Amino acid sequence: MEHTTLLLTLAATFGLFMAWGIGANDVANAMATSVGSKAIKLRTAVIIAAIFEFAGAYLAGGEVTSTIRKGMVDATLMSGTPELLVYGMLSALLAAGTWLLIASRYGLPVSTTHSIVGAIVGFAAVGIGVEAVKWGKVVSIAMSWVVSPVIAGTLAYLLFKSVQSLILNTSDPLKYAKRYVPVYIFLTGFVISLVTVFKGLKHIGLEMTQQECYLMAIAIGLVIAIIGKILIDRIKLDTGINKDSHYQNVERVFGVLMIFTACAMAFAHGSNDVANAVGPVAAVVGILNSGGVIGQKMALPPWVLLLGGIGIVVGLMTYGHKVIATVGNRITELTPSRGFCCEMAAASTVVMASGTGIPISTTHTLVGAVLGVGFARGISALNLRVIGTILMSWIITLPIGAVLAIIFFFTFKAVL
């Protein structure tokens, strides 16, 4: 193929731009509950996200990448014209990145998964033909966007109800918080590490039996719970006798837990959403390296995952604070105990989806979880106007992604 170096450079640049958009919009979502509930400061959130988003992307990002890369478009229809698939993937990255830049500018938590799926479907349907789109696969992805917030919302609702009955509504909330919070910390560590060792570590060459996976997850969960217990014992508590100071102390204990769920959420997010940036890049690299042969099986070069990880971190550092303000403060009032329920529910839902290779929307999942906790406190605890704006931005994401991708696709076709 001609222009190979130029196309490779464009793929890397647009992939980095898209990953930057994910950092600015989606990672900000993932960190919003921790920052909004004042459990951790913004600077701490950026450091946690940098480490764990990167780890999630690199260690567990392979499964979803293959769906984004080759699951939605029938590549065999383009075996004679591989350059069309290259132009299409480039235009999808540029389209999704552009929309994320606009949405982040206004603090709207939109879905990067929606953006890239809309863009890929748009260029394939118009640029190649409606039959090029694997509609069955697209429908199953779209279904997951409805199912994931419902699952996360239900989990968050149940978690918050358990926190209320085991801790908040007892005669001595502080005593029970110290007793049960390490159990919640264990659960967080166990769930995240279990799904990761089950599904994520294959492409770095670690094959483990089912029994070994469970033992390792239990061990990791216990280590994390012990660290959490030590941190809880070090908290300086307010010794006032009134009930309010009791609740402040309880929230401080939950603040420790939020550090762990923030790490879990960042890891889960990196594992699912890095695919949105690097899937199309991997497709382009595969075609160019094979001299224009479109194979359904393409190896994922490590530098592509590296590129995605770096872009995500830079995006959060430069532009993430706007979306953090929307999700963390404006949907419902969050405290550390409520924020924990949101993050634990969302992270569990996301890592389960990453394990099955379904690219769900982290944004929808987390907002669903925040709504679940709001419902547990009664409908009046929710800011319905903000929720309406967020829902509108979700609806328009797909068509905008598709239209932008079609414009860019025909531009590349004309220029190159």
PyMOL commands that set and color helices and strands:
alter all, ss='L'
color gray80, all
select helices_A, chain A and resi 4-36+42-60+62-70+75-78+82-105+112-128+130-132+135-168+173-200+202-204+210-233+243-289+302-319+321-330+336-356+362-376+379-381+384-415
alter helices_A, ss='H'
color red, helices_A
deselect
rebuild
show_as cartoon
